[in-house]
Amino acid sequence: MLSTLIYRSQLSDSVTPERVKALVEHSSIKNAAAEVTGILLFDGQHFFQVLEGTVDNVHAVFERICQDDRHFNLIELMRDYAPARRFGHAGMALFDLRDYEKHTVVDALLKRVTLNDERIRHDRVVKFLRSFVEGRDKETFIGIDPASHWTLTTPLTADVQPSWQPQPDQRCEFALQPIVDATNRQIVSCEALIRGLHGAPPADYFSQLPESERYQADLYSKTYAFQLARHLGLGELTLSVNLLPMSLVMIDDAVEHLIQQIRLQGLRPEQVVVEVTEDEIISRFDEFQFAVQQLKAAGISLALDDFGAGFAGLSLLADFQPDKVKIDRKLITDIHRSGPRQAIVLAILKCCQALEITVIAEGVEKIEEWLWLEGAGVRYYQGFLFARPALNALPAVSWPVRRPK
Ligand SMILES: Cc1cc2nc3c(=O)[nH]c(=O)nc-3n(C[C@H](O)[C@H](O)[C@H](O)COP(=O)(O)O)c2cc1C
């Protein structure tokens, strides 16, 4: 099967124009041998390459290209399949934008397309090429520092709060994970993540419960999270707890119970955030809306968790606007290298900005992910990069710091 891959990248400072020419000649020979065709656009600073060939061969070439330190900020823009090659000539041609007058460059580029077909006008690959040549892609391009320019502060063990021993009758425990404002080096909130006894995975806890007790157990378990917050002296820090939306609907007086438990542990409803995922909301939206009104009336905030992972996505926001949206880790992982993820997250940010919804990026594990998200305007983060969840304790945070030059 014929596959197509497009990426863009930036030339490393140390690479001279002569070396680019040599690189193209060498690559062209290698591509011809692997029956990989395509084009490499270059504007003196940025590369934009189309690779076409069998899935395996394109993948192998791209793997090597990704490892190459002659360029950086490499972003994969598209992977697709096609009935025929757009660039049928063997090897790889270089198209240097600087060799053309601005108004002739698109036509000159289109002349290189060997596919003689009307459909080429609507072809995504050609649209991508035009966008690069016309500089339209710059609107969404966020260049980041190499990760090697950054390091992390080591958390001091002394920072870790004393852990708390669970009660003898407790059937589940909680691990706390901070949500941080990395620029201001502040923990703004922490999420209480449910665990089985001795930190066993949450599935172990839920699987031993009969289906009929699920919602009750979910709701009542939060008492332990509030107790933990009190014992650790979280003060004014916001505490996020996860709830199945139906726990608020199926259990009588669920919201009153929650508020009572919050107050009993010396917390204020205003410092509690209830996190729900979108899937259960959409199946019984009206009933859920009623519970939300009660929560909001009591001062509790709402966060939409794992946003982007479910079925509703942006359309849910048309009917229901939470205070916070937590972007799912699947959209965050390797975002610095993925054009599609970047486009989706930028759209979420734009939408949430217009609706004054706070955005939190979840599952941030790499410096590069954080750097890209910072560039895009995200302010709040949760993930292993900053702190792993700690059982019955609030862990200290590692902060990114720029290495001295
Ligand atoms: C912008 C850019 C584009 C490249 N394109 C190709 C390519 O199309 N085909 C290829 O084999 N190598 C390409 N390379 C070079 C590879 O990264 C890698 O250096 C080369 O494939 C290794 O060849 P070797 O195993 O013969 O040393 C490119 C490098 C850069 C920086």
The ligand as a Gaussian input file, in Angstrom:
#p B3LYP/6-31G(d) Opt

LIG

0 1
 C       15.597000      17.683000       6.726000
 C       16.165000      16.301000       6.487000
 C       15.592000      15.466000       5.528000
 C       16.076000      14.178000       5.317000
 N       15.484000      13.376000       4.375000
 C       15.963000      12.125000       4.169000
 C       15.347000      11.254000       3.229000
 O       14.382000      11.595000       2.553000
 N       15.871000      10.013000       3.068000
 C       16.934000       9.576000       3.787000
 O       17.365000       8.414000       3.591000
 N       17.537000      10.379000       4.681000
 C       17.075000      11.637000       4.897000
 N       17.691000      12.461000       5.811000
 C       18.907000      11.979000       6.460000
 C       18.612000      11.016000       7.566000
 O       18.244000      11.735000       8.696000
 C       19.823000      10.141000       7.875000
 O       20.899000      10.973000       8.195000
 C       20.235000       9.278000       6.721000
 O       19.129000       8.604000       6.194000
 C       21.247000       8.241000       7.241000
 O       21.887000       7.690000       6.140000
 P       23.109000       6.647000       6.342000
 O       22.523000       5.500000       7.101000
 O       23.523000       6.300000       4.957000
 O       24.165000       7.406000       7.081000
 C       17.197000      13.723000       6.064000
 C       17.739000      14.564000       7.036000
 C       17.252000      15.845000       7.259000
 C       17.864000      16.724000       8.314000

